[in-house]
Amino acid sequence: MKNTLVYILMIIAVLVLAYFSINMGNYNISPTKIFNIIYSAVTKTESPKDVTEYEKIIVLQLRMPRIIMVLLVGAGLAICGAASQGIFRNPLVSPFILGVSSGASLGAALAIVFLGHIAYSIDICAGIGGTIAVIAAFLTARKPDGSVPRLSLVLSGTIISSLFTSLTGIVKYIADTETQLPAITFWMMGSFGNVTWKTLDIITWLIPINIVLMILFAWQLNVLSLGDNEASLLGMDIKKWKIIYIYFIVSTTGICVARTGTIGWVGLVIPHIARAIVGPNHKSLLPMAALIGAAFMLISDNIARVATTGEIPVGIITALIGTPFFIYYLRKKEASVWN
């Protein structure tokens, strides 16, 4: 009952944040006008006379797709972080630590330099890059007997991440300094500034499907989090379910990185907040992490939009917020959460 109330409050908080986020920006539009514009668009009726066409364009064409993208990316990265920490039973694991993000970044950078504006080239290359990074991490950590120790996997993920980051640096070095290099540099800092309805075509169904499936299979994740020996005794096909969850993590993180760039700390910090609220049971943890991740990303994006006259890359904001929290966590909470 307590968790149900918490979920209801979090859903309300996310909806309220999303509604008022539409008003954030250099051009202020009253909440009443925003409601009338959205209501008219949904019901296909005429807007009130005091609503201008310019305000309609700002709300429906600029801010609405951005808010949807922010919600999906925040929820997707947070739930992937929670799933990663559950699979590898390590509170310091996230898609970034496992090399998924650096692999996706390399793939996207290669697409920007060599494939130009070919449709979906960044999405495809980011997915391939993230997959290669995870496979490389697994092969590096794998022992001769076929086992993959958790600590070795995390360390190999860090090594592979460093390698792919270096390769991305080489791509940036050979990129055109007038067009390609600025695009790669700004993209790698993470931003929602170029989001349109067109960029939501894949992400609007892929991320929600992955989120729903991860929540539906949460009990398998609970078993995996007990450890390989315990999971085997319970009759679970460990290899199969790890591959399934790694697919969810790679595909979700890859599409987020492809569309919005590198946005760090969400998958590392948010699961700890969710775990402190609802506990370690992934049936409760995963949906709570998604909700908190969406809310956190909304707040970060709002700060990025209004902090200065220009727009700060949101990846900088998430790092500025996430780093102090995680320092506090490491100093005060680690033992109580995992012992």
C-alpha positions as CSV (number, residue, x, y, z in Angstrom):
1,M,0.0,0.0,0.0
2,K,2.8,2.3,0.9
3,N,4.6,1.7,-2.4
4,T,1.4,2.2,-4.3
5,L,1.0,5.6,-2.8
6,V,4.7,6.4,-3.6
7,Y,4.1,5.4,-7.2
8,I,1.0,7.6,-7.5
9,L,2.8,10.6,-6.1
10,M,5.8,10.0,-8.4
11,I,3.5,9.8,-11.5
12,I,1.8,13.0,-10.5
13,A,5.1,14.7,-9.9
14,V,6.4,13.6,-13.3
15,L,3.2,14.8,-15.0
16,V,3.3,18.2,-13.2
17,L,7.0,18.6,-14.0
18,A,6.4,17.8,-17.7
19,Y,3.5,20.3,-17.9
20,F,5.4,23.2,-16.4
21,S,8.6,22.2,-18.4
22,I,6.7,23.1,-21.5
23,N,6.6,26.7,-20.2
24,M,10.4,26.7,-19.6
25,G,12.6,28.6,-22.1
26,N,13.4,32.0,-23.4
27,Y,9.7,32.6,-24.5
28,N,7.3,32.2,-21.6
29,I,3.7,31.0,-22.3
30,S,1.2,30.9,-19.5
31,P,0.1,27.5,-18.2
32,T,-3.5,28.3,-19.2
33,K,-2.5,28.9,-22.8
34,I,-0.4,25.7,-22.8
35,F,-3.4,23.7,-21.6
36,N,-5.6,25.3,-24.3
37,I,-3.1,24.6,-27.1
38,I,-2.7,21.0,-26.1
39,Y,-6.4,20.5,-25.6
40,S,-7.2,22.0,-29.0
41,A,-4.5,19.8,-30.6
42,V,-5.9,16.6,-29.0
43,T,-9.5,17.4,-29.7
44,K,-8.8,19.0,-33.1
45,T,-10.8,22.1,-32.2
46,E,-10.0,25.8,-32.7
47,S,-7.7,27.4,-30.1
48,P,-8.8,30.5,-28.2
49,K,-8.3,33.8,-30.0
50,D,-5.6,34.9,-27.5
51,V,-3.4,32.1,-28.6
52,T,-1.0,33.0,-31.5
53,E,0.3,30.7,-34.2
54,Y,3.8,31.4,-32.9
55,E,2.8,30.1,-29.5
56,K,1.3,27.0,-31.1
57,I,4.5,26.3,-32.9
58,I,6.6,26.7,-29.8
59,V,4.4,24.3,-27.7
60,L,3.5,21.7,-30.3
61,Q,6.6,21.6,-32.6
62,L,9.5,22.6,-30.4
63,R,8.7,21.8,-26.7
64,M,6.3,18.9,-26.8
65,P,8.7,16.5,-28.7
66,R,11.6,17.7,-26.5
67,I,9.7,16.9,-23.3
68,I,8.7,13.4,-24.6
69,M,12.3,12.7,-25.5
70,V,13.5,13.9,-22.1
71,L,11.0,11.6,-20.4
72,L,11.9,8.6,-22.5
73,V,15.7,9.0,-22.2
74,G,15.6,9.7,-18.5
75,A,13.4,6.6,-17.8
76,G,15.4,4.5,-20.2
77,L,18.9,5.3,-18.9
78,A,17.7,5.0,-15.2
79,I,16.1,1.6,-15.7
80,C,19.1,0.3,-17.6
81,G,21.3,1.3,-14.7
82,A,19.1,-0.5,-12.2
83,A,19.1,-3.6,-14.4
84,S,22.9,-3.5,-14.9
85,Q,23.5,-3.2,-11.1
86,G,21.1,-6.2,-10.5
87,I,22.7,-8.5,-13.1
88,F,26.3,-7.9,-12.0
89,R,25.4,-7.4,-8.3
90,N,27.6,-4.3,-8.2
91,P,26.4,-0.8,-7.1
92,L,29.0,0.9,-9.2
93,V,27.9,-0.6,-12.5
94,S,26.0,1.3,-15.2
95,P,25.8,1.1,-19.0
96,F,28.6,3.6,-19.1
97,I,30.9,1.5,-17.0
98,L,30.3,-1.6,-19.1
99,G,31.4,0.3,-22.3
100,V,28.0,0.5,-23.9
101,S,28.0,4.3,-24.0
102,S,31.6,4.7,-25.3
103,G,30.9,2.0,-27.9
104,A,27.8,3.8,-29.1
105,S,29.6,7.1,-29.0
106,L,32.3,5.7,-31.3
107,G,29.7,4.3,-33.7
108,A,27.8,7.6,-33.8
109,A,31.0,9.6,-34.3
110,L,32.0,7.3,-37.3
111,A,28.6,7.8,-38.8
112,I,28.8,11.6,-38.5
113,V,32.2,11.7,-40.2
114,F,31.8,9.0,-42.9
115,L,28.1,8.5,-43.5
116,G,26.9,12.1,-43.5
117,H,23.2,12.4,-43.4
118,I,22.2,8.9,-44.4
119,A,19.0,8.0,-42.7
120,Y,19.3,6.2,-39.4
121,S,23.1,5.8,-39.9
122,I,23.8,7.2,-36.4
123,D,21.2,4.9,-34.8
124,I,22.5,1.8,-36.5
125,C,26.2,2.6,-35.9
126,A,25.5,3.5,-32.3
127,G,23.8,0.2,-31.7
128,I,26.6,-1.8,-33.4
129,G,29.2,0.1,-31.5
130,G,27.5,-0.5,-28.1
131,T,27.1,-4.2,-29.0
132,I,30.7,-4.6,-30.0
133,A,31.8,-2.9,-26.8
134,V,29.8,-5.3,-24.6
135,I,31.0,-8.4,-26.5
136,A,34.6,-7.2,-26.2
137,A,34.1,-6.7,-22.5
138,F,32.7,-10.2,-22.1
139,L,35.5,-11.8,-24.1
140,T,38.1,-9.9,-22.2
141,A,36.7,-10.9,-18.8
142,R,35.9,-14.5,-19.7
143,K,38.0,-17.2,-18.1
144,P,39.2,-20.4,-19.8
145,D,36.4,-22.4,-18.1
146,G,33.8,-20.1,-19.7
147,S,32.9,-18.2,-16.5
148,V,32.7,-14.4,-16.4
149,P,33.5,-13.1,-12.9
150,R,31.6,-9.9,-12.0
151,L,34.6,-7.9,-10.9
152,S,36.5,-8.9,-14.1
153,L,33.6,-7.9,-16.2
154,V,33.4,-4.4,-14.6
155,L,37.2,-4.0,-15.0
156,S,37.2,-5.1,-18.6
157,G,34.3,-2.8,-19.3
158,T,36.3,0.1,-17.9
159,I,39.2,-0.9,-20.1
160,I,37.1,-1.3,-23.2
161,S,35.4,2.0,-22.5
162,S,38.8,3.7,-22.3
163,L,39.8,2.1,-25.6
164,F,36.7,3.2,-27.4
165,T,37.0,6.7,-26.0
166,S,40.5,6.9,-27.4
167,L,39.3,5.7,-30.8
168,T,36.6,8.3,-30.7
169,G,39.4,10.8,-30.1
170,I,41.0,9.7,-33.3
171,V,37.8,10.1,-35.2
172,K,37.5,13.6,-33.8
173,Y,41.1,14.3,-34.9
174,I,40.4,13.4,-38.5
175,A,36.9,15.1,-38.6
176,D,36.3,18.3,-40.5
177,T,37.0,21.1,-38.1
178,E,34.3,23.4,-39.6
179,T,31.3,21.1,-39.5
180,Q,31.9,17.6,-38.2
181,L,34.2,18.2,-35.2
182,P,31.8,20.8,-33.6
183,A,28.9,18.4,-34.2
184,I,30.7,15.5,-32.5
185,T,31.9,17.6,-29.6
186,F,28.5,19.2,-28.9
187,W,26.8,15.8,-29.4
188,M,29.1,14.0,-26.9
189,M,28.1,16.5,-24.2
190,G,24.5,15.5,-24.5
191,S,21.7,17.8,-25.6
192,F,18.0,17.8,-26.4
193,G,18.3,21.0,-28.4
194,N,17.8,19.4,-31.9
195,V,14.8,17.1,-31.0
196,T,11.9,17.2,-33.4
197,W,8.9,14.9,-34.0
198,K,11.0,13.2,-36.7
199,T,13.7,12.2,-34.2
200,L,11.0,10.4,-32.0
201,D,10.1,7.9,-34.7
202,I,12.0,4.9,-33.3
203,I,12.6,6.0,-29.8
204,T,8.9,6.4,-29.0
205,W,8.3,2.7,-29.4
206,L,11.6,1.0,-28.7
207,I,12.3,2.5,-25.3
208,P,8.8,2.0,-23.9
209,I,8.7,-1.6,-25.1
210,N,12.1,-2.3,-23.5
211,I,11.0,-0.7,-20.3
212,V,7.8,-2.7,-20.1
213,L,9.6,-6.0,-20.9
214,M,12.3,-5.4,-18.3
215,I,9.6,-4.7,-15.7
216,L,7.6,-7.8,-16.7
217,F,10.8,-10.0,-16.4
218,A,11.8,-8.4,-13.1
219,W,11.5,-11.6,-11.2
220,Q,14.1,-13.2,-13.4
221,L,16.3,-10.2,-12.6
222,N,15.7,-10.9,-8.9
223,V,16.9,-14.4,-9.3
224,L,20.0,-13.3,-11.3
225,S,20.9,-10.8,-8.5
226,L,21.2,-13.7,-6.0
227,G,24.3,-14.9,-7.8
228,D,25.0,-17.6,-10.5
229,N,25.1,-20.5,-8.1
230,E,21.8,-19.7,-6.4
231,A,20.2,-19.0,-9.8
232,S,21.4,-22.3,-11.1
233,L,19.9,-24.1,-8.1
234,L,16.6,-22.5,-8.8
235,G,16.7,-23.9,-12.4
236,M,17.3,-20.6,-14.2
237,D,19.0,-20.5,-17.6
238,I,21.6,-17.9,-16.5
239,K,23.2,-17.4,-19.9
240,K,19.9,-16.9,-21.7
241,W,18.5,-14.3,-19.3
242,K,21.8,-12.4,-19.1
243,I,21.8,-12.1,-22.8
244,I,18.2,-11.0,-22.9
245,Y,18.8,-8.3,-20.3
246,I,22.0,-7.2,-21.9
247,Y,20.1,-6.8,-25.2
248,F,17.6,-4.5,-23.4
249,I,20.4,-2.5,-21.9
250,V,22.4,-2.2,-25.1
251,S,19.5,-1.4,-27.4
252,T,18.0,1.2,-25.0
253,T,21.3,2.9,-24.2
254,G,22.3,2.8,-27.8
255,I,19.2,4.6,-29.1
256,C,19.4,7.2,-26.3
257,V,23.0,7.9,-27.1
258,A,22.3,8.0,-30.8
259,R,19.5,10.6,-30.5
260,T,20.7,12.8,-27.6
261,G,24.4,12.2,-27.2
262,T,26.3,11.1,-24.0
263,I,24.3,11.9,-20.9
264,G,26.1,10.4,-17.9
265,W,25.3,9.7,-14.2
266,V,21.6,8.9,-14.7
267,G,22.1,5.2,-14.9
268,L,24.5,5.2,-11.9
269,V,22.8,7.6,-9.4
270,I,19.1,7.1,-9.9
271,P,18.9,3.4,-9.1
272,H,20.3,4.1,-5.7
273,I,17.6,6.7,-5.0
274,A,14.9,4.3,-6.1
275,R,16.4,1.5,-4.1
276,A,16.4,3.7,-1.0
277,I,12.6,4.4,-1.5
278,V,11.2,1.0,-2.5
279,G,13.9,-1.5,-1.6
280,P,15.9,-4.0,-3.7
281,N,13.0,-6.0,-5.2
282,H,13.3,-5.3,-8.9
283,K,9.5,-5.6,-9.4
284,S,9.3,-2.3,-7.5
285,L,12.8,-0.9,-8.2
286,L,12.6,-0.9,-12.0
287,P,9.4,1.2,-12.4
288,M,10.5,3.5,-9.6
289,A,13.9,4.0,-11.2
290,A,12.2,4.9,-14.6
291,L,9.9,7.4,-12.9
292,I,12.7,9.1,-10.9
293,G,14.9,9.0,-14.0
294,A,12.3,10.8,-16.0
295,A,11.8,13.4,-13.3
296,F,15.5,13.9,-12.8
297,M,16.0,14.4,-16.6
298,L,13.2,16.9,-16.7
299,I,14.8,19.0,-13.9
300,S,18.2,18.8,-15.5
301,D,16.9,19.8,-18.9
302,N,15.0,22.7,-17.4
303,I,18.2,24.0,-15.7
304,A,20.1,23.6,-19.0
305,R,17.5,25.7,-20.8
306,V,17.1,28.6,-18.3
307,A,20.4,28.8,-16.5
308,T,21.9,31.1,-19.2
309,T,20.8,33.0,-22.3
310,G,22.1,30.1,-24.4
311,E,21.6,26.4,-23.8
312,I,24.0,24.4,-21.6
313,P,24.4,20.7,-22.8
314,V,22.3,18.7,-20.4
315,G,25.1,16.2,-19.9
316,I,27.0,18.9,-18.0
317,I,24.1,19.4,-15.7
318,T,23.6,15.7,-14.9
319,A,27.3,15.4,-14.1
320,L,27.2,18.5,-11.8
321,I,24.2,17.1,-9.9
322,G,25.2,13.4,-10.0
323,T,28.8,13.7,-8.9
324,P,28.2,15.3,-5.4
325,F,25.4,12.8,-4.7
326,F,27.5,9.9,-5.6
327,I,30.4,11.2,-3.4
328,Y,27.9,11.3,-0.6
329,Y,26.7,7.8,-1.4
330,L,30.2,6.4,-1.4
331,R,31.0,7.9,1.9
332,K,27.8,7.3,3.8
333,K,25.5,4.7,2.2
334,E,27.5,1.9,0.5
335,A,27.8,-0.4,3.5
336,S,24.1,-0.1,4.6
337,V,22.8,-0.7,1.1
338,W,24.8,-3.7,0.1
339,N,25.7,-5.5,3.4
